[in-house]
Amino acid sequence: MSNDIEIRRLDGLNEQRRAFELFRQAMLGLPDLGKVDPEGEGRYLKDGKPLGAFGPSGLVGVVNGYASQIAVPGGRRVSHLSVTHVGVAPQATRQGIASRLLTEQLRRARAEGYVVAGLRASDSRIYGRYGYGTASWTVRQELDLACARPAPSQGQAKTRFVDIGNFDLFRKIADADPAPRPAQLIRWDAWWAMQRLRLDHASTPHYALVTGPEGAETGFLRFHTEASDNWLISRSRTAIVDDLVAHDAASWQTLIGHLFTQDILHRAIFPASAVDDPLRLLVSDPRSITFSGLRDESWVRPLDVGVLLSARSYREAAVLDIADPVIPENAGVWRIGPEGVRRDQGPAEARLDIGTLAALFFGAQTASLLSQAGKLHAPSPETLERLDALFSTGRLPHSGISF
Ligand SMILES: CC(C)(COP(=O)(O)OP(=O)(O)OC[C@H]1O[C@@H](n2cnc3c(N)ncnc32)[C@H](O)[C@@H]1OP(=O)(O)O)[C@@H](O)C(=O)NCCC(=O)NCCS
């Protein structure tokens, strides 16, 4: 069936709306925001670059993408196609349509100069086959504010509440992060448009506070309260943290510290923290935090291995043999080292596929663990130890946003 399929770019707002509708139809559980707020939906869709798959009956599959950037270890950023709205009509699944769309999208993105593609997966079994690898993970933290106390040193700086709809300010602060974790994304217009749509149609109150001098803020916290049958007498009044950006340790401590000053609250939930989030170190009683829901976060697909590997520096040299069945220009032996990155004749010290490279490069996994899981092949423990040191990142990768 997939041979009768034509794939082409969808242009103009009408086709974009049609693509989004098909995606929602495939997802089943998503609300139709366009019905209540067509203008908001238009703002959200307008910069997307959807591809459509057409069969004899018309549009049967879609995949969309937005231009953004992702931070690599060391803090530089490279271009990132934020892939989203992957959907195939319910009557047309399991015929290879998503495979055609996703591989076509990768080839086009590489030709357009994107260094990586990245997405959040509704199902973690789908994307590995196209060369996406898990480049960051998240964990859910539930903080018992009634039991926990912040360590005494924190919370010196001031916070101030700001209008929750002041997205220009949040955007300015997020984009100015001077030391982004690996895998942190520059958020694009449509991402902010979706935040506004969600806020405009939210059923519970939302709040935002910032820290740092006015005009030179160094962090913000956005949260909402959990729906409750009777907030007044509830014994589990909960704040759910939607977004937390802090440029430095003091800002982070101040913003978290604010939650402890709200006596009305019993709990705070951080749905998708970095796996090495230091919250457990901030509180005097680490058992006041319940950890759950360890989940894959960033799925990243290197599109241009030479440019990606060159975006950070290396203390030592290593020679890697990379397999990439979809983009042959990436495949083969690469030498990385203090002098830069270049093609090599080999022999390679380690063999891995393109998705595993994403996990290794962003620091989501060490070479030793990847080897133990059979994902990376290296001849000796000494080589693995060297690769562990070479790709180690101070902090684990984390994006902190979904899309
Ligand atoms: C996921 C989805 C896009 C797959 O579309 P599709 O056209 O059926 O996919 P394909 O026929 O190209 O299948 C690709 C491969 O993935 C496998 N696959 C597809 N859906 C899968 C699923 N939900 N779980 C596990 N494997 C799946 C297929 O078996 C096939 O494997 P193979 O290449 O080894 O034969 C489609 O089921 C869909 O629209 N689902 C709902 C929306 C959704 O979840 N989108 C993803 C948002 S991130």
The ligand as an SDF file (V2000), in Angstrom:
LIG
                    3D

 48 50  0  0  0  0  0  0  0  0999 V2000
    2.1820    5.4480   15.4820 C   0  0  0  0  0  0  0  0  0  0  0  0
    1.6140    5.5710   14.0820 C   0  0  0  0  0  0  0  0  0  0  0  0
    1.9610    6.9420   13.5260 C   0  0  0  0  0  0  0  0  0  0  0  0
    2.2600    4.4800   13.2180 C   0  0  0  0  0  0  0  0  0  0  0  0
    1.7940    4.6320   11.8820 O   0  0  0  0  0  0  0  0  0  0  0  0
    1.8190    3.4240   10.8500 P   0  0  0  0  0  0  0  0  0  0  0  0
    1.6280    4.0030    9.4910 O   0  0  0  0  0  0  0  0  0  0  0  0
    0.8920    2.3830   11.2910 O   0  0  0  0  0  0  0  0  0  0  0  0
    3.2990    2.8950   11.0180 O   0  0  0  0  0  0  0  0  0  0  0  0
    4.0350    1.9450    9.9760 P   0  0  0  0  0  0  0  0  0  0  0  0
    3.0400    1.0710    9.2790 O   0  0  0  0  0  0  0  0  0  0  0  0
    4.9410    2.7560    9.1240 O   0  0  0  0  0  0  0  0  0  0  0  0
    4.8620    1.0610   10.9710 O   0  0  0  0  0  0  0  0  0  0  0  0
    6.1700    1.3210   11.3030 C   0  0  0  0  0  0  0  0  0  0  0  0
    6.6630    0.2690   12.2140 C   0  0  0  0  0  0  0  0  0  0  0  0
    6.2330    0.5970   13.5340 O   0  0  0  0  0  0  0  0  0  0  0  0
    5.4930   -0.4830   14.0780 C   0  0  0  0  0  0  0  0  0  0  0  0
    4.4580    0.1540   14.8610 N   0  0  0  0  0  0  0  0  0  0  0  0
    3.5570    1.0220   14.4280 C   0  0  0  0  0  0  0  0  0  0  0  0
    2.8050    1.4420   15.4550 N   0  0  0  0  0  0  0  0  0  0  0  0
    3.2660    0.8450   16.5500 C   0  0  0  0  0  0  0  0  0  0  0  0
    2.9030    0.8660   17.9070 C   0  0  0  0  0  0  0  0  0  0  0  0
    1.9210    1.6280   18.3680 N   0  0  0  0  0  0  0  0  0  0  0  0
    3.6020    0.0930   18.7380 N   0  0  0  0  0  0  0  0  0  0  0  0
    4.6100   -0.6770   18.2980 C   0  0  0  0  0  0  0  0  0  0  0  0
    5.0000   -0.7280   17.0290 N   0  0  0  0  0  0  0  0  0  0  0  0
    4.3350    0.0130   16.1670 C   0  0  0  0  0  0  0  0  0  0  0  0
    4.9960   -1.2660   12.8820 C   0  0  0  0  0  0  0  0  0  0  0  0
    4.7750   -2.6010   13.2000 O   0  0  0  0  0  0  0  0  0  0  0  0
    6.1400   -1.1370   11.9130 C   0  0  0  0  0  0  0  0  0  0  0  0
    7.1740   -2.0250   12.2740 O   0  0  0  0  0  0  0  0  0  0  0  0
    8.0510   -2.7640   11.1650 P   0  0  0  0  0  0  0  0  0  0  0  0
    8.6940   -1.6640   10.3560 O   0  0  0  0  0  0  0  0  0  0  0  0
    9.0180   -3.5460   11.9500 O   0  0  0  0  0  0  0  0  0  0  0  0
    7.0740   -3.5550   10.3830 O   0  0  0  0  0  0  0  0  0  0  0  0
    0.0710    5.3630   14.0500 C   0  0  0  0  0  0  0  0  0  0  0  0
   -0.2400    4.1420   14.6820 O   0  0  0  0  0  0  0  0  0  0  0  0
   -0.6860    6.4710   14.7500 C   0  0  0  0  0  0  0  0  0  0  0  0
   -1.0990    7.4380   14.1210 O   0  0  0  0  0  0  0  0  0  0  0  0
   -0.8770    6.3090   16.0770 N   0  0  0  0  0  0  0  0  0  0  0  0
   -1.5950    7.2870   16.8820 C   0  0  0  0  0  0  0  0  0  0  0  0
   -0.9010    8.6200   16.9500 C   0  0  0  0  0  0  0  0  0  0  0  0
    0.4620    8.5360   17.6200 C   0  0  0  0  0  0  0  0  0  0  0  0
    0.6650    7.8260   18.5920 O   0  0  0  0  0  0  0  0  0  0  0  0
    1.3940    9.3170   17.0750 N   0  0  0  0  0  0  0  0  0  0  0  0
    2.6960    9.4470   17.6250 C   0  0  0  0  0  0  0  0  0  0  0  0
    2.7640   10.7570   18.3530 C   0  0  0  0  0  0  0  0  0  0  0  0
    4.3650   10.9870   19.0340 S   0  0  0  0  0  0  0  0  0  0  0  0
  1  2  1  0
  2  3  1  0
  2  4  1  0
  2 36  1  0
  4  5  1  0
  5  6  1  0
  6  7  2  0
  6  8  1  0
  6  9  1  0
  9 10  1  0
 10 11  2  0
 10 12  1  0
 10 13  1  0
 13 14  1  0
 14 15  1  0
 15 16  1  0
 15 30  1  0
 16 17  1  0
 17 18  1  0
 17 28  1  0
 18 19  1  0
 18 27  1  0
 19 20  2  0
 20 21  1  0
 21 22  1  0
 21 27  2  0
 22 23  1  0
 22 24  2  0
 24 25  1  0
 25 26  2  0
 26 27  1  0
 28 29  1  0
 28 30  1  0
 30 31  1  0
 31 32  1  0
 32 33  2  0
 32 34  1  0
 32 35  1  0
 36 37  1  0
 36 38  1  0
 38 39  2  0
 38 40  1  0
 40 41  1  0
 41 42  1  0
 42 43  1  0
 43 44  2  0
 43 45  1  0
 45 46  1  0
 46 47  1  0
 47 48  1  0
M  END
$$$$
